[in-house]
């Protein structure tokens, strides 16, 4: 199942890039939400072990940065017990103070239970896509606030 969202941000591309690559801030945000985050870098490649509660069960996910292109592209992969997926964030400079951020996520099942879960998400695709787009919009708002030096959480 694939999702995508696009947001225009009133911040120069370098400012958006600086916020997106501040991994420590995202780690702190996950910790504030009750997740356990352990940095497990593999050489120079950032990676994380994340544990959190979802739908009443404890979940464990491994996240790795797969690709990085200066001020333009970030790609991550993640794998859990039942699902695996990829996320890509692309930045496009629209002007000296405006950036378009495109976020694409693809999730694939690794088990029958995950296949059924994704099938139920496909049935409610409109609602799931709206929630996804709302979270990307919230990320864009947070990026704008941080780039302006305001305190903003995600």
Rosetta blueprint (number, residue, H / E / L):
1 X L
2 X E
3 X E
4 X E
5 X E
6 X E
7 X E
8 X E
9 X E
10 X L
11 X L
12 X L
13 X H
14 X H
15 X H
16 X H
17 X H
18 X H
19 X H
20 X H
21 X L
22 X L
23 X H
24 X H
25 X H
26 X H
27 X H
28 X H
29 X H
30 X H
31 X H
32 X H
33 X L
34 X L
35 X L
36 X E
37 X E
38 X E
39 X E
40 X L
41 X L
42 X E
43 X L
44 X L
45 X E
46 X L
47 X E
48 X E
49 X E
50 X E
51 X E
52 X E
53 X E
54 X E
55 X L
56 X L
57 X E
58 X E
59 X E
60 X E
61 X E
62 X E
63 X E
64 X E
65 X E
66 X E
67 X E
68 X E
69 X E
70 X L
71 X L
72 X L
73 X E
74 X E
75 X E
76 X E
77 X E
78 X E
79 X E
80 X L
81 X L
82 X L
83 X E
84 X E
85 X E
86 X E
87 X E
88 X E
89 X E
90 X E
91 X E
92 X E
93 X E
94 X E
95 X E
96 X L
97 X L
98 X E
99 X E
100 X E
101 X E
102 X E
103 X E
104 X E
105 X E
106 X E
107 X E
108 X E
109 X E
110 X L
111 X L
112 X H
113 X H
114 X H
115 X H
116 X H
117 X H
118 X H
119 X H
120 X H
121 X H
122 X H
123 X H
124 X L
125 X H
126 X H
127 X H
128 X H
129 X H
130 X H
131 X H
132 X H
133 X H
134 X H
135 X H
136 X H
137 X H
138 X H
139 X H
140 X H
141 X H
142 X H
143 X H
144 X H
145 X H
146 X H
147 X H
148 X L
149 X L
150 X L
151 X L
152 X L
153 X L
154 X L
